[in-house]
């Protein structure tokens, strides 16, 4: 991840960083829970965090999942000690306390991807870009400790928005007509996406890959995008 302290940001990137940090650490209880997890190298469970801070277990789990979605905590399942599903254990992704946001995604590699996609037919390029996004989205969901569903559609969509925000998209979930959509106010792919709008299919694939792991099969569709001149990127999701 990019260290914010050593990166020169554009105004849009700065806004994206602030959104990501606020989403992860804007709540004082969440900050305390992060520090609590940091004090325990072997990780903590939602039940342990709830007991320590006198919270309902669901509230503690929400804070921990929010931190995991932002990439600040890693999640794994505890060894089974009896009947039922093993508890999720949350541990710090980094040994040091560092606030980092991956605003830039390796500009040279993204530009190379755009040029490679330009050599394919539009249909092939879009398919490849979406497949790359799907695989990366699955990996992101895996880092959140969920690879077999179990969340509601709404919960899953908000988790996806949190994860995208942590990756520089400044995203949030909102209602539209009868469904839900993800709105991203920043594109971390920068000028490469403007030169090669097909890269937007990577975003759609990330949403599809994450939702597939967190919830189940969905049909994300790109409704608008910054590289094509719209004010925001909008991915509508039907299920």
C-alpha positions in Angstrom: 0.0 0.0 0.0 1.1 3.6 -0.7 2.4 5.5 2.3 0.4 8.7 2.4 3.1 10.6 4.2 5.6 10.1 1.3 3.2 10.6 -1.6 2.3 13.8 -3.5 -1.4 13.7 -4.0 -3.7 15.5 -6.4 -6.8 17.2 -4.9 -8.9 14.3 -6.0 -6.5 11.8 -4.5 -6.3 13.7 -1.3 -10.1 13.7 -1.0 -10.0 9.9 -1.7 -7.4 9.4 1.1 -9.5 11.4 3.6 -12.6 9.4 2.7 -10.8 6.1 3.2 -9.2 7.0 6.5 -12.5 8.5 7.8 -14.4 5.4 6.8 -12.0 3.2 8.6 -11.1 5.3 11.7 -13.7 8.0 11.9 -15.5 6.2 14.8 -13.7 6.5 18.1 -14.7 3.0 19.3 -13.4 1.6 16.0 -10.1 3.3 16.6 -9.9 1.7 20.1 -10.8 -1.7 18.7 -8.0 -1.4 16.1 -5.5 -0.6 18.9 -6.9 -3.5 21.0 -6.3 -5.9 18.0 -2.8 -4.4 17.5 -2.0 -5.3 21.1 -2.8 -9.0 20.5 -0.4 -10.4 17.8 -2.4 -13.6 17.7 -5.6 -11.7 16.9 -8.9 -11.2 18.6 -12.5 -12.4 18.1 -15.6 -10.3 18.0 -16.7 -11.8 21.3 -13.4 -10.8 22.9 -13.6 -7.2 21.6 -17.3 -7.0 22.7 -16.4 -8.2 26.2 -13.4 -5.8 26.5 -15.4 -2.7 25.3 -18.8 -3.7 26.7 -20.4 -3.9 23.3 -22.9 -6.2 21.7 -21.1 -8.9 19.7 -22.7 -7.7 16.5 -21.5 -4.2 17.0 -18.0 -5.3 17.7 -18.1 -7.6 14.6 -19.3 -4.6 12.5 -16.3 -2.5 13.6 -13.8 -5.4 13.0 -15.3 -6.2 9.6 -15.1 -2.5 8.6 -11.4 -2.5 9.5 -10.9 -5.8 7.6 -12.6 -4.3 4.6 -10.2 -1.4 4.6 -7.2 -3.8 4.7 -6.2 -2.8 8.2 -7.0 -6.2 9.7 -6.6 -9.7 8.4 -9.1 -12.4 9.1 -8.8 -16.2 9.5 -10.8 -18.9 11.2 -9.9 -20.2 14.6 -9.1 -23.8 15.0 -12.3 -25.8 15.6 -12.7 -26.5 19.3 -16.2 -28.0 19.2 -19.5 -28.1 17.3 -20.4 -25.2 15.1 -18.5 -22.9 12.8 -15.1 -21.7 14.0 -14.9 -18.0 15.1 -13.3 -15.4 12.9 -10.0 -14.1 14.3 -8.9 -10.6 13.4 -5.3 -9.6 13.5 -3.3 -6.5 12.3 -2.1 -6.7 8.8 1.0 -4.7 9.7 3.2 -5.0 12.8 3.5 -1.2 13.0 0.6 1.2 13.4 0.5 2.8 10.0 -2.2 4.5 8.0 -1.7 3.8 4.4 -4.0 4.1 1.4 -3.2 2.6 -2.1 -4.1 5.7 -4.1 -1.9 5.0 -7.0 -2.0 1.5 -8.6 1.4 1.3 -10.3 0.9 3.8 -13.1 3.3 2.1 -15.5 1.7 -1.3 -15.2 -1.8 0.2 -15.5 -0.7 2.0 -18.7 0.8 -1.2 -20.0 -2.4 -3.0 -19.3 -4.4 -0.4 -21.2 -2.1 -0.7 -24.2 -2.3 -4.5 -24.1 -6.1 -4.3 -24.0 -6.1 -1.9 -26.9 -4.6 -4.6 -29.1 -7.6 -6.9 -28.6 -11.1 -6.5 -30.0 -13.4 -4.3 -27.7 -15.3 -7.4 -26.6 -12.2 -9.4 -25.8 -10.6 -6.5 -24.0 -13.7 -5.9 -21.8 -13.9 -9.6 -21.0 -10.3 -9.8 -20.0 -10.4 -6.7 -17.9 -13.5 -7.9 -16.1 -11.9 -11.3 -15.5 -8.8 -9.6 -13.9 -11.2 -7.6 -11.7 -13.1 -10.7 -10.7 -10.0 -12.6 -9.6 -8.7 -9.6 -7.6 -12.2 -9.1 -6.0 -12.2 -12.7 -4.9 -8.8 -12.2 -3.3 -10.0 -9.0 -1.5 -13.0 -10.9 -0.1 -10.7 -13.7 1.0 -8.6 -11.2 3.0 -11.8 -10.3 4.8 -12.3 -13.9 5.9 -15.4 -14.5 3.8 -15.3 -16.9 0.9 -18.6 -18.8 1.3 -21.3 -16.2 1.5 -23.2 -15.7 4.8 -23.9 -12.0 4.5 -27.1 -10.2 3.3 -27.0 -8.5 0.0 -27.0 -5.0 1.6 -24.3 -6.0 4.1 -22.2 -7.4 1.3 -22.6 -4.3 -0.9 -21.5 -2.0 1.9 -18.5 -4.2 2.6 -17.6 -4.0 -1.1 -17.9 -0.2 -0.9 -15.6 -0.1 2.1 -13.0 -2.2 0.4 -13.1 -0.1 -2.8 -12.7 3.0 -0.7 -9.6 1.6 0.9 -8.2 1.0 -2.6 -8.7 4.7 -3.6 -12.2 4.7 -5.1 -13.9 6.8 -2.4 -17.0 4.6 -2.8 -20.3 4.2 -1.0 -23.5 2.2 -1.5 -26.9 3.8 -2.1 -30.4 2.9 -3.2 -31.5 3.4 -6.8 -35.1 2.5 -8.0 -35.7 -1.0 -6.7 -32.1 -1.9 -6.1 -28.7 -0.8 -4.8 -25.6 0.7 -6.5 -22.0 1.5 -5.7 -21.0 5.1 -6.4 -17.2 5.9 -6.7 -16.1 9.5 -6.7 -12.5 8.8 -7.6 -10.7 6.6 -10.1 -7.3 5.3 -8.8 -6.3 4.3 -12.3 -6.0 8.0 -13.3 -5.1 8.9 -16.9 -4.8 5.3 -18.0 -8.5 4.8 -17.6 -9.2 8.0 -19.6 -7.0 6.8 -22.4 -8.4 3.2 -22.2 -11.9 3.3 -20.8 -12.2 -0.5 -21.0 -10.2 -0.5 -17.8 -13.5 0.4 -16.1 -14.4 -3.2 -16.6 -11.8 -4.0 -13.9 -13.9 -2.1 -11.4 -17.0 -3.9 -12.4 -15.2 -7.2 -12.1 -13.9 -6.4 -8.6 -17.5 -5.7 -7.5 -18.6 -9.0 -9.1 -15.7 -11.0 -7.6 -16.2 -9.6 -4.1 -20.0 -10.0 -4.1 -19.7 -13.5 -5.4 -17.6 -14.5 -2.4 -19.5 -12.4 0.2 -23.0 -13.0 -1.0 -23.5 -15.0 -4.1 -24.0 -14.5 -7.9 -24.9 -11.0 -8.9 -25.0 -9.0 -12.2 -23.1 -5.7 -11.8 -23.5 -3.2 -14.7 -21.5 0.0 -15.3 -24.1 2.9 -15.4 -21.6 5.8 -15.6 -17.8 6.4 -15.3 -15.4 9.2 -14.7 -13.2 8.3 -17.6 -16.1 8.7 -20.0 -16.9 12.1 -18.7 -19.5 11.4 -16.0 -19.4 13.1 -12.6 -19.0 9.7 -10.8 -18.6 6.0 -11.5 -21.8 4.1 -10.8 -22.0 0.3 -10.7 -25.6 -0.9 -10.4 -26.0 -4.4 -9.0 -28.9 -6.8 -9.6 -29.2 -10.2 -8.0 
